[in-house]
Each structure stands twice: as structure tokens, then as C-alpha cells.
Amino acid sequence: MPKKSPKKKRPSRHSVTAALDNWELAKRESAVTFQVRKKGDMLGTLSVGRGSIAWTPANGKKPYLFSWRHFAERIHRLDGRE
């Protein structure tokens, strides 16, 4: 049986860098911040905290804030659950 040629590895299109503002997430105003990039270009920043999630687009000044409840409802809607 002939050998299969090895598949070429595609370069990744997206990269995410995480930074912890505070090592103890139980403290007030602590969040994990993710910088989301596509092919080196900044798409935006996602901040995940205890009370909410915030998405700030790369060229945006004002973040989009979601409570965990609102975020869960939106995800369930995308998933087809209501």
C-alpha cells in the first residue's frame, strides 16, 4: 500500500493572548483580558470578569457590556435553544 504524503500544516489565522489583571479572580474588579487577532491584525479585546463580559472592538472606544445572564441567553439563541 503506498504511503500517504504528509498533510501540509496550515498557518493559524487567529491568535489569542490572555492577561490576568489580578491573580485572585475572587477579588473585586478582577478580570481576564484576551486580545483577539486575525492574521496579526487586532480584532478586539474580550474582558471576562465575575459580573460581566465586555467586548471592545479594535477601533472602538466604547465596550459592549453583557451580564452573564444576557450572554447565556444569546449563546442559547445561537445554539437553537430558547
C-alpha positions in Angstrom: 0.0 0.0 0.0 1.5 3.4 -0.9 2.3 5.8 1.8 0.2 8.9 2.1 2.0 12.2 1.7 2.1 14.2 4.9 -0.6 16.9 5.1 0.7 20.4 4.9 0.1 22.3 8.1 -2.0 25.4 7.6 -0.8 28.5 9.4 -3.2 29.7 12.1 -5.5 32.5 11.2 -6.4 33.6 14.7 -4.3 34.2 17.8 -5.4 35.0 21.3 -3.3 36.4 24.1 -4.5 36.3 27.7 -3.5 38.6 30.6 -4.6 38.3 34.2 -5.3 41.7 35.8 -5.4 40.0 39.2 -4.3 36.5 40.1 -7.1 36.1 42.6 -10.3 36.2 40.5 -12.4 36.3 43.6 -11.4 39.9 44.3 -13.4 42.8 43.1 -12.7 44.3 39.7 -10.5 41.4 38.6 -10.8 40.2 35.1 -9.1 38.0 32.5 -8.4 40.0 29.3 -8.0 38.4 25.9 -6.6 40.2 22.9 -8.0 38.6 19.7 -6.1 38.9 16.5 -6.7 37.6 13.0 -3.5 37.3 10.8 -1.7 39.8 13.0 -4.5 42.4 12.9 -6.2 43.2 16.1 -9.9 42.3 16.1 -10.7 43.4 19.6 -10.3 42.8 23.4 -12.5 40.5 25.4 -12.6 41.1 29.2 -14.2 38.3 31.3 -15.0 39.2 34.9 -17.1 37.8 37.7 -20.1 40.0 36.9 -19.9 40.6 33.2 -18.2 40.2 29.8 -17.1 43.2 27.8 -16.1 43.2 24.1 -14.2 46.2 22.8 -13.6 46.2 19.0 -10.1 47.2 17.9 -11.2 50.6 16.6 -14.0 51.0 19.1 -13.9 53.4 22.1 -16.9 52.0 23.9 -17.1 48.4 25.0 -20.2 46.2 24.6 -21.1 45.0 28.0 -23.1 41.8 28.7 -24.2 40.4 32.0 -23.6 36.6 32.4 -27.4 36.1 32.1 -27.6 38.1 28.9 -24.6 36.4 27.5 -26.0 32.9 28.3 -29.4 33.9 26.6 -27.6 35.0 23.4 -25.5 31.8 23.3 -28.6 29.6 23.7 -30.3 31.6 20.9 -27.3 30.9 18.6 -27.4 27.2 19.6 -31.1 26.9 18.8 -32.2 26.6 22.4 -34.7 29.1 23.7 
